[in-house]
Amino acid sequence: MLIVLDGLDEVSSAVVRAEAIVYEDDDRVGYERLDLLPPTVDDATPYARRLLTKRFQDNPYRQEQTLQRIVD
């Protein structure tokens, strides 16, 4: 199984976007659309903590300050 997260909303060229969407209509591809829901705060917090630990490695205060803004 191959999972592709497209991000087509970030493709600025309408031509390129249209070319990518053609695969949706090709029965040989076996395309199935899945819509992802936004993560809950409980799901996002551990990810955010790991990301902030790497991003602000030398500044634990900044890590906590930023995390608080996310969870509040």
PQR file of N, CA, C, O and H, with PARSE charges and radii, in Angstrom:
ATOM      1  N   MET A   1       0.844  -1.165   0.000 -0.4000 1.5000
ATOM      2  CA  MET A   1       0.000   0.000   0.000 -0.0000 2.0000
ATOM      3  C   MET A   1       0.898   1.240   0.000  0.5500 1.7000
ATOM      4  O   MET A   1       1.879   1.313   0.740 -0.5500 1.4000
ATOM      5  N   LEU A   2       0.550   2.184  -0.822 -0.4000 1.5000
ATOM      6  CA  LEU A   2       1.250   3.465  -0.900 -0.0000 2.0000
ATOM      7  C   LEU A   2       0.296   4.551  -0.447  0.5500 1.7000
ATOM      8  O   LEU A   2      -0.822   4.646  -0.952 -0.5500 1.4000
ATOM      9  H   LEU A   2      -0.247   2.125  -1.423  0.4000 1.0000
ATOM     10  N   ILE A   3       0.722   5.367   0.494 -0.4000 1.5000
ATOM     11  CA  ILE A   3      -0.089   6.488   0.956 -0.0000 2.0000
ATOM     12  C   ILE A   3       0.597   7.773   0.526  0.5500 1.7000
ATOM     13  O   ILE A   3       1.779   7.980   0.800 -0.5500 1.4000
ATOM     14  H   ILE A   3       1.630   5.290   0.905  0.4000 1.0000
ATOM     15  N   VAL A   4      -0.146   8.625  -0.145 -0.4000 1.5000
ATOM     16  CA  VAL A   4       0.385   9.896  -0.615 -0.0000 2.0000
ATOM     17  C   VAL A   4      -0.424  11.014   0.023  0.5500 1.7000
ATOM     18  O   VAL A   4      -1.644  11.069  -0.125 -0.5500 1.4000
ATOM     19  H   VAL A   4      -1.106   8.457  -0.368  0.4000 1.0000
ATOM     20  N   LEU A   5       0.255  11.899   0.727 -0.4000 1.5000
ATOM     21  CA  LEU A   5      -0.383  13.089   1.272 -0.0000 2.0000
ATOM     22  C   LEU A   5      -0.085  14.197   0.291  0.5500 1.7000
ATOM     23  O   LEU A   5       1.059  14.636   0.170 -0.5500 1.4000
ATOM     24  H   LEU A   5       1.247  11.854   0.847  0.4000 1.0000
ATOM     25  N   ASP A   6      -1.108  14.653  -0.411 -0.4000 1.5000
ATOM     26  CA  ASP A   6      -0.849  15.473  -1.588 -0.0000 2.0000
ATOM     27  C   ASP A   6      -0.470  16.915  -1.314  0.5500 1.7000
ATOM     28  O   ASP A   6       0.520  17.376  -1.881 -0.5500 1.4000
ATOM     29  H   ASP A   6      -2.037  14.296  -0.313  0.4000 1.0000
ATOM     30  N   GLY A   7      -1.170  17.642  -0.505 -0.4000 1.5000
ATOM     31  CA  GLY A   7      -0.869  19.055  -0.318 -0.0000 2.0000
ATOM     32  C   GLY A   7      -1.180  19.883  -1.551  0.5500 1.7000
ATOM     33  O   GLY A   7      -0.516  20.889  -1.799 -0.5500 1.4000
ATOM     34  H   GLY A   7      -1.974  17.267  -0.044  0.4000 1.0000
ATOM     35  N   LEU A   8      -2.183  19.478  -2.334 -0.4000 1.5000
ATOM     36  CA  LEU A   8      -2.503  20.194  -3.562 -0.0000 2.0000
ATOM     37  C   LEU A   8      -2.923  21.637  -3.310  0.5500 1.7000
ATOM     38  O   LEU A   8      -2.821  22.480  -4.201 -0.5500 1.4000
ATOM     39  H   LEU A   8      -2.722  18.660  -2.133  0.4000 1.0000
ATOM     40  N   ASP A   9      -3.388  21.918  -2.115 -0.4000 1.5000
ATOM     41  CA  ASP A   9      -3.777  23.297  -1.823 -0.0000 2.0000
ATOM     42  C   ASP A   9      -2.576  24.232  -1.860  0.5500 1.7000
ATOM     43  O   ASP A   9      -2.736  25.448  -1.955 -0.5500 1.4000
ATOM     44  H   ASP A   9      -3.471  21.233  -1.391  0.4000 1.0000
ATOM     45  N   GLU A  10      -1.364  23.661  -1.784 -0.4000 1.5000
ATOM     46  CA  GLU A  10      -0.162  24.476  -1.837 -0.0000 2.0000
ATOM     47  C   GLU A  10       0.446  24.552  -3.234  0.5500 1.7000
ATOM     48  O   GLU A  10       1.465  25.215  -3.428 -0.5500 1.4000
ATOM     49  H   GLU A  10      -1.235  22.673  -1.707  0.4000 1.0000
ATOM     50  N   VAL A  11      -0.168  23.882  -4.210 -0.4000 1.5000
ATOM     51  CA  VAL A  11       0.321  23.938  -5.586 -0.0000 2.0000
ATOM     52  C   VAL A  11      -0.276  25.175  -6.238  0.5500 1.7000
ATOM     53  O   VAL A  11      -1.482  25.248  -6.476 -0.5500 1.4000
ATOM     54  H   VAL A  11      -0.996  23.344  -4.052  0.4000 1.0000
ATOM     55  N   SER A  12       0.571  26.132  -6.519 -0.4000 1.5000
ATOM     56  CA  SER A  12       0.057  27.412  -7.014 -0.0000 2.0000
ATOM     57  C   SER A  12      -0.343  27.374  -8.488  0.5500 1.7000
ATOM     58  O   SER A  12      -1.223  28.128  -8.905 -0.5500 1.4000
ATOM     59  H   SER A  12       1.550  26.073  -6.326  0.4000 1.0000
ATOM     60  N   SER A  13       0.277  26.522  -9.267 -0.4000 1.5000
ATOM     61  CA  SER A  13      -0.025  26.460 -10.693 -0.0000 2.0000
ATOM     62  C   SER A  13      -1.270  25.610 -10.935  0.5500 1.7000
ATOM     63  O   SER A  13      -1.293  24.426 -10.598 -0.5500 1.4000
ATOM     64  H   SER A  13       0.991  25.910  -8.928  0.4000 1.0000
ATOM     65  N   ALA A  14      -2.296  26.208 -11.513 -0.4000 1.5000
ATOM     66  CA  ALA A  14      -3.529  25.483 -11.813 -0.0000 2.0000
ATOM     67  C   ALA A  14      -3.280  24.338 -12.797  0.5500 1.7000
ATOM     68  O   ALA A  14      -3.936  23.299 -12.719 -0.5500 1.4000
ATOM     69  H   ALA A  14      -2.278  27.170 -11.787  0.4000 1.0000
ATOM     70  N   VAL A  15      -2.347  24.524 -13.709 -0.4000 1.5000
ATOM     71  CA  VAL A  15      -2.037  23.484 -14.703 -0.0000 2.0000
ATOM     72  C   VAL A  15      -1.438  22.264 -14.017  0.5500 1.7000
ATOM     73  O   VAL A  15      -1.858  21.136 -14.275 -0.5500 1.4000
ATOM     74  H   VAL A  15      -1.814  25.368 -13.772  0.4000 1.0000
ATOM     75  N   VAL A  16      -0.470  22.483 -13.154 -0.4000 1.5000
ATOM     76  CA  VAL A  16       0.169  21.368 -12.447 -0.0000 2.0000
ATOM     77  C   VAL A  16      -0.844  20.675 -11.544  0.5500 1.7000
ATOM     78  O   VAL A  16      -0.872  19.446 -11.474 -0.5500 1.4000
ATOM     79  H   VAL A  16      -0.129  23.399 -12.944  0.4000 1.0000
ATOM     80  N   ARG A  17      -1.668  21.447 -10.857 -0.4000 1.5000
ATOM     81  CA  ARG A  17      -2.702  20.884  -9.989 -0.0000 2.0000
ATOM     82  C   ARG A  17      -3.654  19.998 -10.803  0.5500 1.7000
ATOM     83  O   ARG A  17      -3.990  18.892 -10.378 -0.5500 1.4000
ATOM     84  H   ARG A  17      -1.645  22.445 -10.914  0.4000 1.0000
ATOM     85  N   ALA A  18      -4.081  20.477 -11.958 -0.4000 1.5000
ATOM     86  CA  ALA A  18      -5.001  19.721 -12.811 -0.0000 2.0000
ATOM     87  C   ALA A  18      -4.358  18.416 -13.275  0.5500 1.7000
ATOM     88  O   ALA A  18      -5.029  17.384 -13.326 -0.5500 1.4000
ATOM     89  H   ALA A  18      -3.809  21.375 -12.304  0.4000 1.0000
ATOM     90  N   GLU A  19      -3.080  18.446 -13.609 -0.4000 1.5000
ATOM     91  CA  GLU A  19      -2.381  17.236 -14.048 -0.0000 2.0000
ATOM     92  C   GLU A  19      -2.332  16.205 -12.926  0.5500 1.7000
ATOM     93  O   GLU A  19      -2.482  15.009 -13.177 -0.5500 1.4000
ATOM     94  H   GLU A  19      -2.536  19.284 -13.567  0.4000 1.0000
ATOM     95  N   ALA A  20      -2.127  16.651 -11.713 -0.4000 1.5000
ATOM     96  CA  ALA A  20      -2.062  15.734 -10.573 -0.0000 2.0000
ATOM     97  C   ALA A  20      -3.421  15.120 -10.279  0.5500 1.7000
ATOM     98  O   ALA A  20      -3.505  13.950  -9.906 -0.5500 1.4000
ATOM     99  H   ALA A  20      -2.005  17.622 -11.509  0.4000 1.0000
ATOM    100  N   ILE A  21      -4.469  15.886 -10.442 -0.4000 1.5000
ATOM    101  CA  ILE A  21      -5.816  15.414 -10.132 -0.0000 2.0000
ATOM    102  C   ILE A  21      -6.299  14.380 -11.145  0.5500 1.7000
ATOM    103  O   ILE A  21      -7.202  13.601 -10.841 -0.5500 1.4000
ATOM    104  H   ILE A  21      -4.401  16.836 -10.745  0.4000 1.0000
ATOM    105  N   VAL A  22      -5.724  14.359 -12.324 -0.4000 1.5000
ATOM    106  CA  VAL A  22      -6.113  13.371 -13.339 -0.0000 2.0000
ATOM    107  C   VAL A  22      -6.002  11.957 -12.783  0.5500 1.7000
ATOM    108  O   VAL A  22      -6.803  11.094 -13.142 -0.5500 1.4000
ATOM    109  H   VAL A  22      -4.990  14.992 -12.571  0.4000 1.0000
ATOM    110  N   TYR A  23      -5.032  11.704 -11.919 -0.4000 1.5000
ATOM    111  CA  TYR A  23      -4.845  10.363 -11.370 -0.0000 2.0000
ATOM    112  C   TYR A  23      -6.048   9.909 -10.548  0.5500 1.7000
ATOM    113  O   TYR A  23      -6.283   8.708 -10.417 -0.5500 1.4000
ATOM    114  H   TYR A  23      -4.381  12.405 -11.628  0.4000 1.0000
ATOM    115  N   GLU A  24      -6.805  10.839  -9.998 -0.4000 1.5000
ATOM    116  CA  GLU A  24      -8.011  10.503  -9.239 -0.0000 2.0000
ATOM    117  C   GLU A  24      -9.001   9.730 -10.086  0.5500 1.7000
ATOM    118  O   GLU A  24      -9.665   8.815  -9.599 -0.5500 1.4000
ATOM    119  H   GLU A  24      -6.614  11.814 -10.105  0.4000 1.0000
ATOM    120  N   ASP A  25      -9.101  10.097 -11.353 -0.4000 1.5000
ATOM    121  CA  ASP A  25     -10.108   9.522 -12.237 -0.0000 2.0000
ATOM    122  C   ASP A  25      -9.638   8.279 -12.987  0.5500 1.7000
ATOM    123  O   ASP A  25     -10.395   7.720 -13.780 -0.5500 1.4000
ATOM    124  H   ASP A  25      -8.562  10.840 -11.749  0.4000 1.0000
ATOM    125  N   ASP A  26      -8.418   7.844 -12.754 -0.4000 1.5000
ATOM    126  CA  ASP A  26      -7.872   6.681 -13.457 -0.0000 2.0000
ATOM    127  C   ASP A  26      -8.124   5.428 -12.613  0.5500 1.7000
ATOM    128  O   ASP A  26      -7.496   5.247 -11.571 -0.5500 1.4000
ATOM    129  H   ASP A  26      -7.803   8.298 -12.110  0.4000 1.0000
ATOM    130  N   ASP A  27      -9.032   4.572 -13.057 -0.4000 1.5000
ATOM    131  CA  ASP A  27      -9.391   3.367 -12.309 -0.0000 2.0000
ATOM    132  C   ASP A  27      -8.213   2.419 -12.107  0.5500 1.7000
ATOM    133  O   ASP A  27      -8.216   1.620 -11.170 -0.5500 1.4000
ATOM    134  H   ASP A  27      -9.543   4.719 -13.904  0.4000 1.0000
ATOM    135  N   ARG A  28      -7.217   2.499 -12.968 -0.4000 1.5000
ATOM    136  CA  ARG A  28      -6.053   1.612 -12.842 -0.0000 2.0000
ATOM    137  C   ARG A  28      -5.199   1.983 -11.636  0.5500 1.7000
ATOM    138  O   ARG A  28      -4.435   1.153 -11.143 -0.5500 1.4000
ATOM    139  H   ARG A  28      -7.215   3.148 -13.729  0.4000 1.0000
ATOM    140  N   VAL A  29      -5.313   3.189 -11.166 -0.4000 1.5000
ATOM    141  CA  VAL A  29      -4.485   3.650 -10.050 -0.0000 2.0000
ATOM    142  C   VAL A  29      -5.004   3.114  -8.724  0.5500 1.7000
ATOM    143  O   VAL A  29      -4.214   2.898  -7.806 -0.5500 1.4000
ATOM    144  H   VAL A  29      -5.933   3.863 -11.566  0.4000 1.0000
ATOM    145  N   GLY A  30      -6.295   2.895  -8.597 -0.4000 1.5000
ATOM    146  CA  GLY A  30      -6.867   2.428  -7.333 -0.0000 2.0000
ATOM    147  C   GLY A  30      -6.865   3.514  -6.275  0.5500 1.7000
ATOM    148  O   GLY A  30      -6.640   3.250  -5.094 -0.5500 1.4000
ATOM    149  H   GLY A  30      -6.938   3.071  -9.343  0.4000 1.0000
ATOM    150  N   TYR A  31      -7.114   4.724  -6.711 -0.4000 1.5000
ATOM    151  CA  TYR A  31      -7.086   5.896  -5.864 -0.0000 2.0000
ATOM    152  C   TYR A  31      -8.246   5.884  -4.878  0.5500 1.7000
ATOM    153  O   TYR A  31      -9.387   5.641  -5.271 -0.5500 1.4000
ATOM    154  H   TYR A  31      -7.296   4.938  -7.670  0.4000 1.0000
ATOM    155  N   GLU A  32      -7.976   6.139  -3.621 -0.4000 1.5000
ATOM    156  CA  GLU A  32      -9.022   6.283  -2.617 -0.0000 2.0000
ATOM    157  C   GLU A  32      -8.745   7.551  -1.827  0.5500 1.7000
ATOM    158  O   GLU A  32      -7.634   7.751  -1.336 -0.5500 1.4000
ATOM    159  H   GLU A  32      -7.049   6.336  -3.302  0.4000 1.0000
ATOM    160  N   ARG A  33      -9.727   8.386  -1.706 -0.4000 1.5000
ATOM    161  CA  ARG A  33      -9.548   9.651  -1.002 -0.0000 2.0000
ATOM    162  C   ARG A  33      -9.864   9.467   0.480  0.5500 1.7000
ATOM    163  O   ARG A  33     -10.890   8.897   0.851 -0.5500 1.4000
ATOM    164  H   ARG A  33     -10.629   8.223  -2.105  0.4000 1.0000
ATOM    165  N   LEU A  34      -8.972   9.956   1.299 -0.4000 1.5000
ATOM    166  CA  LEU A  34      -9.167   9.973   2.744 -0.0000 2.0000
ATOM    167  C   LEU A  34      -8.960  11.399   3.216  0.5500 1.7000
ATOM    168  O   LEU A  34      -7.943  12.017   2.902 -0.5500 1.4000
ATOM    169  H   LEU A  34      -8.139  10.419   0.998  0.4000 1.0000
ATOM    170  N   ASP A  35      -9.899  11.916   3.957 -0.4000 1.5000
ATOM    171  CA  ASP A  35      -9.760  13.261   4.509 -0.0000 2.0000
ATOM    172  C   ASP A  35      -9.289  13.154   5.953  0.5500 1.7000
ATOM    173  O   ASP A  35      -9.903  12.467   6.769 -0.5500 1.4000
ATOM    174  H   ASP A  35     -10.725  11.413   4.212  0.4000 1.0000
ATOM    175  N   LEU A  36      -8.212  13.831   6.252 -0.4000 1.5000
ATOM    176  CA  LEU A  36      -7.658  13.800   7.602 -0.0000 2.0000
ATOM    177  C   LEU A  36      -8.309  14.876   8.456  0.5500 1.7000
ATOM    178  O   LEU A  36      -8.582  15.982   7.990 -0.5500 1.4000
ATOM    179  H   LEU A  36      -7.713  14.389   5.589  0.4000 1.0000
ATOM    180  N   LEU A  37      -8.547  14.537   9.695 -0.4000 1.5000
ATOM    181  CA  LEU A  37      -9.085  15.502  10.639 -0.0000 2.0000
ATOM    182  C   LEU A  37      -7.940  16.214  11.345  0.5500 1.7000
ATOM    183  O   LEU A  37      -6.852  15.653  11.474 -0.5500 1.4000
ATOM    184  H   LEU A  37      -8.326  13.639  10.074  0.4000 1.0000
ATOM    185  N   PRO A  38      -8.163  17.420  11.795 -0.5600 1.5000
ATOM    186  CA  PRO A  38      -7.117  18.094  12.574  0.2800 2.0000
ATOM    187  C   PRO A  38      -6.847  17.289  13.842  0.5500 1.7000
ATOM    188  O   PRO A  38      -7.767  16.694  14.402 -0.5500 1.4000
ATOM    189  N   PRO A  39      -5.607  17.265  14.297 -0.5600 1.5000
ATOM    190  CA  PRO A  39      -5.306  16.508  15.518  0.2800 2.0000
ATOM    191  C   PRO A  39      -5.930  17.189  16.736  0.5500 1.7000
ATOM    192  O   PRO A  39      -6.116  18.406  16.762 -0.5500 1.4000
ATOM    193  N   THR A  40      -6.242  16.386  17.728 -0.4000 1.5000
ATOM    194  CA  THR A  40      -6.692  16.947  18.995 -0.0000 2.0000
ATOM    195  C   THR A  40      -5.483  17.539  19.710  0.5500 1.7000
ATOM    196  O   THR A  40      -4.342  17.259  19.345 -0.5500 1.4000
ATOM    197  H   THR A  40      -6.091  15.398  17.707  0.4000 1.0000
ATOM    198  N   VAL A  41      -5.731  18.343  20.710 -0.4000 1.5000
ATOM    199  CA  VAL A  41      -4.626  18.912  21.496 -0.0000 2.0000
ATOM    200  C   VAL A  41      -3.826  17.786  22.135  0.5500 1.7000
ATOM    201  O   VAL A  41      -2.598  17.850  22.193 -0.5500 1.4000
ATOM    202  H   VAL A  41      -6.659  18.570  21.007  0.4000 1.0000
ATOM    203  N   ASP A  42      -4.519  16.752  22.616 -0.4000 1.5000
ATOM    204  CA  ASP A  42      -3.821  15.617  23.242 -0.0000 2.0000
ATOM    205  C   ASP A  42      -2.922  14.877  22.258  0.5500 1.7000
ATOM    206  O   ASP A  42      -1.863  14.379  22.641 -0.5500 1.4000
ATOM    207  H   ASP A  42      -5.517  16.700  22.569  0.4000 1.0000
ATOM    208  N   ASP A  43      -3.334  14.800  20.991 -0.4000 1.5000
ATOM    209  CA  ASP A  43      -2.509  14.145  19.974 -0.0000 2.0000
ATOM    210  C   ASP A  43      -1.366  15.042  19.508  0.5500 1.7000
ATOM    211  O   ASP A  43      -0.263  14.566  19.241 -0.5500 1.4000
ATOM    212  H   ASP A  43      -4.194  15.205  20.680  0.4000 1.0000
ATOM    213  N   ALA A  44      -1.635  16.334  19.413 -0.4000 1.5000
ATOM    214  CA  ALA A  44      -0.650  17.265  18.864 -0.0000 2.0000
ATOM    215  C   ALA A  44       0.427  17.648  19.868  0.5500 1.7000
ATOM    216  O   ALA A  44       1.550  17.961  19.473 -0.5500 1.4000
ATOM    217  H   ALA A  44      -2.532  16.721  19.630  0.4000 1.0000
ATOM    218  N   THR A  45       0.110  17.629  21.148 -0.4000 1.5000
ATOM    219  CA  THR A  45       1.060  18.103  22.161 -0.0000 2.0000
ATOM    220  C   THR A  45       2.370  17.312  22.184  0.5500 1.7000
ATOM    221  O   THR A  45       3.432  17.934  22.198 -0.5500 1.4000
ATOM    222  H   THR A  45      -0.802  17.374  21.469  0.4000 1.0000
ATOM    223  N   PRO A  46       2.353  15.979  22.189 -0.5600 1.5000
ATOM    224  CA  PRO A  46       3.634  15.253  22.181  0.2800 2.0000
ATOM    225  C   PRO A  46       4.472  15.557  20.929  0.5500 1.7000
ATOM    226  O   PRO A  46       5.693  15.685  21.007 -0.5500 1.4000
ATOM    227  N   TYR A  47       3.800  15.671  19.780 -0.4000 1.5000
ATOM    228  CA  TYR A  47       4.512  16.014  18.540 -0.0000 2.0000
ATOM    229  C   TYR A  47       5.120  17.409  18.658  0.5500 1.7000
ATOM    230  O   TYR A  47       6.285  17.615  18.317 -0.5500 1.4000
ATOM    231  H   TYR A  47       2.807  15.567  19.717  0.4000 1.0000
ATOM    232  N   ALA A  48       4.335  18.355  19.138 -0.4000 1.5000
ATOM    233  CA  ALA A  48       4.821  19.732  19.285 -0.0000 2.0000
ATOM    234  C   ALA A  48       5.999  19.781  20.248  0.5500 1.7000
ATOM    235  O   ALA A  48       6.974  20.493  20.008 -0.5500 1.4000
ATOM    236  H   ALA A  48       3.389  18.188  19.415  0.4000 1.0000
ATOM    237  N   ARG A  49       5.910  19.031  21.329 -0.4000 1.5000
ATOM    238  CA  ARG A  49       7.010  19.016  22.311 -0.0000 2.0000
ATOM    239  C   ARG A  49       8.298  18.509  21.674  0.5500 1.7000
ATOM    240  O   ARG A  49       9.362  19.097  21.872 -0.5500 1.4000
ATOM    241  H   ARG A  49       5.119  18.452  21.525  0.4000 1.0000
ATOM    242  N   ARG A  50       8.208  17.413  20.905 -0.4000 1.5000
ATOM    243  CA  ARG A  50       9.412  16.881  20.239 -0.0000 2.0000
ATOM    244  C   ARG A  50       9.967  17.878  19.235  0.5500 1.7000
ATOM    245  O   ARG A  50      11.180  18.074  19.158 -0.5500 1.4000
ATOM    246  H   ARG A  50       7.344  16.936  20.745  0.4000 1.0000
ATOM    247  N   LEU A  51       9.093  18.504  18.471 -0.4000 1.5000
ATOM    248  CA  LEU A  51       9.520  19.490  17.483 -0.0000 2.0000
ATOM    249  C   LEU A  51      10.203  20.688  18.150  0.5500 1.7000
ATOM    250  O   LEU A  51      11.251  21.146  17.695 -0.5500 1.4000
ATOM    251  H   LEU A  51       8.108  18.345  18.533  0.4000 1.0000
ATOM    252  N   LEU A  52       9.606  21.184  19.218 -0.4000 1.5000
ATOM    253  CA  LEU A  52      10.181  22.342  19.918 -0.0000 2.0000
ATOM    254  C   LEU A  52      11.495  21.998  20.602  0.5500 1.7000
ATOM    255  O   LEU A  52      12.386  22.842  20.701 -0.5500 1.4000
ATOM    256  H   LEU A  52       8.754  20.812  19.588  0.4000 1.0000
ATOM    257  N   THR A  53      11.617  20.768  21.070 -0.4000 1.5000
ATOM    258  CA  THR A  53      12.879  20.333  21.687 -0.0000 2.0000
ATOM    259  C   THR A  53      14.017  20.401  20.680  0.5500 1.7000
ATOM    260  O   THR A  53      15.131  20.803  21.014 -0.5500 1.4000
ATOM    261  H   THR A  53      10.893  20.083  20.989  0.4000 1.0000
ATOM    262  N   LYS A  54      13.729  20.006  19.449 -0.4000 1.5000
ATOM    263  CA  LYS A  54      14.749  20.090  18.396 -0.0000 2.0000
ATOM    264  C   LYS A  54      14.964  21.527  17.927  0.5500 1.7000
ATOM    265  O   LYS A  54      16.099  21.965  17.741 -0.5500 1.4000
ATOM    266  H   LYS A  54      12.824  19.679  19.178  0.4000 1.0000
ATOM    267  N   ARG A  55      13.874  22.247  17.741 -0.4000 1.5000
ATOM    268  CA  ARG A  55      13.958  23.610  17.190 -0.0000 2.0000
ATOM    269  C   ARG A  55      14.645  24.578  18.136  0.5500 1.7000
ATOM    270  O   ARG A  55      15.451  25.407  17.713 -0.5500 1.4000
ATOM    271  H   ARG A  55      12.952  21.891  17.893  0.4000 1.0000
ATOM    272  N   PHE A  56      14.320  24.470  19.425 -0.4000 1.5000
ATOM    273  CA  PHE A  56      14.897  25.373  20.436 -0.0000 2.0000
ATOM    274  C   PHE A  56      15.739  24.568  21.415  0.5500 1.7000
ATOM    275  O   PHE A  56      15.574  24.664  22.631 -0.5500 1.4000
ATOM    276  H   PHE A  56      13.665  23.797  19.768  0.4000 1.0000
ATOM    277  N   GLN A  57      16.632  23.783  20.863 -0.4000 1.5000
ATOM    278  CA  GLN A  57      17.454  22.849  21.628 -0.0000 2.0000
ATOM    279  C   GLN A  57      18.190  23.523  22.794  0.5500 1.7000
ATOM    280  O   GLN A  57      18.299  22.950  23.878 -0.5500 1.4000
ATOM    281  H   GLN A  57      16.766  23.705  19.876  0.4000 1.0000
ATOM    282  N   ASP A  58      18.682  24.716  22.569 -0.4000 1.5000
ATOM    283  CA  ASP A  58      19.483  25.411  23.583 -0.0000 2.0000
ATOM    284  C   ASP A  58      18.669  26.382  24.429  0.5500 1.7000
ATOM    285  O   ASP A  58      19.238  27.172  25.184 -0.5500 1.4000
ATOM    286  H   ASP A  58      18.594  25.182  21.689  0.4000 1.0000
ATOM    287  N   ASN A  59      17.342  26.331  24.311 -0.4000 1.5000
ATOM    288  CA  ASN A  59      16.532  27.306  25.025 -0.0000 2.0000
ATOM    289  C   ASN A  59      15.260  26.640  25.585  0.5500 1.7000
ATOM    290  O   ASN A  59      14.183  26.773  25.004 -0.5500 1.4000
ATOM    291  H   ASN A  59      16.880  25.690  23.698  0.4000 1.0000
ATOM    292  N   PRO A  60      15.392  25.921  26.718 -0.5600 1.5000
ATOM    293  CA  PRO A  60      14.239  25.248  27.314  0.2800 2.0000
ATOM    294  C   PRO A  60      13.095  26.212  27.656  0.5500 1.7000
ATOM    295  O   PRO A  60      11.924  25.844  27.562 -0.5500 1.4000
ATOM    296  N   TYR A  61      13.430  27.425  28.046 -0.4000 1.5000
ATOM    297  CA  TYR A  61      12.390  28.411  28.344 -0.0000 2.0000
ATOM    298  C   TYR A  61      11.535  28.679  27.104  0.5500 1.7000
ATOM    299  O   TYR A  61      10.308  28.728  27.192 -0.5500 1.4000
ATOM    300  H   TYR A  61      14.381  27.724  28.123  0.4000 1.0000
ATOM    301  N   ARG A  62      12.176  28.848  25.968 -0.4000 1.5000
ATOM    302  CA  ARG A  62      11.447  29.103  24.711 -0.0000 2.0000
ATOM    303  C   ARG A  62      10.594  27.899  24.332  0.5500 1.7000
ATOM    304  O   ARG A  62       9.489  28.057  23.814 -0.5500 1.4000
ATOM    305  H   ARG A  62      13.173  28.808  25.896  0.4000 1.0000
ATOM    306  N   GLN A  63      11.104  26.702  24.587 -0.4000 1.5000
ATOM    307  CA  GLN A  63      10.330  25.486  24.314 -0.0000 2.0000
ATOM    308  C   GLN A  63       9.007  25.519  25.081  0.5500 1.7000
ATOM    309  O   GLN A  63       7.937  25.332  24.500 -0.5500 1.4000
ATOM    310  H   GLN A  63      12.002  26.574  25.007  0.4000 1.0000
ATOM    311  N   GLU A  64       9.093  25.758  26.394 -0.4000 1.5000
ATOM    312  CA  GLU A  64       7.897  25.758  27.233 -0.0000 2.0000
ATOM    313  C   GLU A  64       6.964  26.921  26.898  0.5500 1.7000
ATOM    314  O   GLU A  64       5.742  26.770  26.875 -0.5500 1.4000
ATOM    315  H   GLU A  64       9.961  25.909  26.866  0.4000 1.0000
ATOM    316  N   GLN A  65       7.557  28.067  26.643 -0.4000 1.5000
ATOM    317  CA  GLN A  65       6.761  29.250  26.300 -0.0000 2.0000
ATOM    318  C   GLN A  65       5.936  29.008  25.021  0.5500 1.7000
ATOM    319  O   GLN A  65       4.752  29.340  24.957 -0.5500 1.4000
ATOM    320  H   GLN A  65       8.549  28.190  26.661  0.4000 1.0000
ATOM    321  N   THR A  66       6.579  28.434  24.031 -0.4000 1.5000
ATOM    322  CA  THR A  66       5.898  28.165  22.761 -0.0000 2.0000
ATOM    323  C   THR A  66       4.864  27.068  22.930  0.5500 1.7000
ATOM    324  O   THR A  66       3.764  27.165  22.388 -0.5500 1.4000
ATOM    325  H   THR A  66       7.541  28.165  24.083  0.4000 1.0000
ATOM    326  N   LEU A  67       5.203  26.030  23.674 -0.4000 1.5000
ATOM    327  CA  LEU A  67       4.257  24.928  23.912 -0.0000 2.0000
ATOM    328  C   LEU A  67       3.002  25.439  24.617  0.5500 1.7000
ATOM    329  O   LEU A  67       1.889  25.029  24.284 -0.5500 1.4000
ATOM    330  H   LEU A  67       6.097  25.951  24.114  0.4000 1.0000
ATOM    331  N   GLN A  68       3.178  26.322  25.578 -0.4000 1.5000
ATOM    332  CA  GLN A  68       2.024  26.875  26.282 -0.0000 2.0000
ATOM    333  C   GLN A  68       1.093  27.622  25.329  0.5500 1.7000
ATOM    334  O   GLN A  68      -0.128  27.539  25.468 -0.5500 1.4000
ATOM    335  H   GLN A  68       4.081  26.655  25.848  0.4000 1.0000
ATOM    336  N   ARG A  69       1.648  28.343  24.375 -0.4000 1.5000
ATOM    337  CA  ARG A  69       0.822  29.053  23.396 -0.0000 2.0000
ATOM    338  C   ARG A  69       0.035  28.085  22.530  0.5500 1.7000
ATOM    339  O   ARG A  69      -1.071  28.395  22.086 -0.5500 1.4000
ATOM    340  H   ARG A  69       2.640  28.411  24.262  0.4000 1.0000
ATOM    341  N   ILE A  70       0.604  26.915  22.292 -0.4000 1.5000
ATOM    342  CA  ILE A  70      -0.066  25.904  21.472 -0.0000 2.0000
ATOM    343  C   ILE A  70      -1.225  25.255  22.233  0.5500 1.7000
ATOM    344  O   ILE A  70      -2.308  25.075  21.676 -0.5500 1.4000
ATOM    345  H   ILE A  70       1.502  26.662  22.653  0.4000 1.0000
ATOM    346  N   VAL A  71      -1.006  24.912  23.478 -0.4000 1.5000
ATOM    347  CA  VAL A  71      -2.026  24.159  24.233 -0.0000 2.0000
ATOM    348  C   VAL A  71      -3.082  25.060  24.859  0.5500 1.7000
ATOM    349  O   VAL A  71      -4.154  24.576  25.223 -0.5500 1.4000
ATOM    350  H   VAL A  71      -0.127  25.058  23.931  0.4000 1.0000
ATOM    351  N   ASP A  72      -2.817  26.329  24.992 -0.4000 1.5000
ATOM    352  CA  ASP A  72      -3.818  27.236  25.592 -0.0000 2.0000
ATOM    353  C   ASP A  72      -4.901  27.628  24.635  0.5500 1.7000
ATOM    354  O   ASP A  72      -5.804  28.381  24.998 -0.5500 1.4000
ATOM    355  H   ASP A  72      -1.946  26.721  24.696  0.4000 1.0000
TER
END
